[in-house]
Amino acid sequence: MANQTGKESAVVYINAYPEQLQIILYTRSGQPIIKTIAEANRQKLMEVVLELRLQITDPNNRYTDSYLSPAQKLYDWLIAPILAELKAANIETLLFSMDEGLRTLPIAALHDGEQFIIEKYSLSLIPSVSLMDANYRPLQDTQVLAMGASEFVEHKPLPAVPVELENIAQRLWQGDMFLNEDFTLDHLVIQTESYSYPIIHLATHADFLPGKASNSYIQLWGTEQIKLDKMRELGWNESTVELLVLSACRTALGDRNAELGFAGLAVAAGVKSVLASVWYVSDEGTLGLMTEFYSHLNDTKIKAEALRRAQFAMLRGKVVIAEGELRGSGVHRVVVLPSALANLENDNLSHPYYWAGFTMVGSPW
């Protein structure tokens, strides 16, 4: 991968034991580097992970940096012990294999006191190395299948979805888009069986619920849903889906029965990489991040690097919503918003709530 992408990568295993934290680092050398942190036993670690999620997702904190304390503590426990080794090996991409309970940690929000981790590293979350497709295929000059819904029977509308799909399939990338009544399971299966789409983008509501896999779903048109336990039946393992983008809420959440939720199962079912979220995301924040992501996907060899650049642009305040427009840093800098969002003003998409919940699951390449 280093030879094909020009970027050095490392795999980081995080094991949370009752008495201590264990970090196992693998670089190109192949020799494991093992660190243990007695201070960060499982209970303490989980408490700080929960605190970070709460501080980032609480609407009352959107204009504060209340997340910094837990973000720095987690950085000190998870990253600082291996920092010297990462620097010595010139690592730029980190693949995290997380212990149970840590898989919804927004790694992108970890902070060293001066910088977020995404200012230095591209990141991905891997269910396991054995499930990863280690082949490299560039995405430039490929087609995207963009499907989604903006109107729902039992969910609130998502007025930004039509703009998101049109922007992705017709301006930022090339491909086909299908909205609302065209967003059915039959149509999704027909399209993926009839054409070779290396990128599939689904913009809709979704939820991962604990318990049986059939409790969790991606919402299609009307009352139709893709249940978590039916993901394998989509046949994506027989196609060449390089990247599945789930532009929806809580699609990377999971429990012990379905590691990393829809994203993990999609990777297990044959999709190489999945971009998904670990909490309920905002409509306008998602539009901003997705626009930036596709803007950068064409000029980088690593998918996780495109996500890092999108998150970095939002962090730096280069993505704002003002005067009925989404203004970004990418190729197409201005996107006119639909009338339902015309009065929306949001100049603070720099808060981690808007960008840190999105995670690349599976191969970062």
Beta strands, then each sheet from edge to edge (+ up, - down):
strand 1: 8-16
strand 2: 21-26
strand 3: 33-37
strand 4: 91-98
strand 5: 122-125
strand 6: 143-148
strand 7: 174-179
strand 8: 199-203
strand 9: 206-207
strand 10: 217-219
strand 11: 225-227
strand 12: 243-247
strand 13: 273-277
strand 14: 320-322
strand 15: 325-327
strand 16: 334-336
strand 17: 358-362
sheet 1: 3+ 2- 1+ 4+ 5+
sheet 2: 7+ 6+ 8+ 12+ 13+ 17-
sheet 3: 9+ 10- 11+
sheet 4: 14+ 15- 16+
end
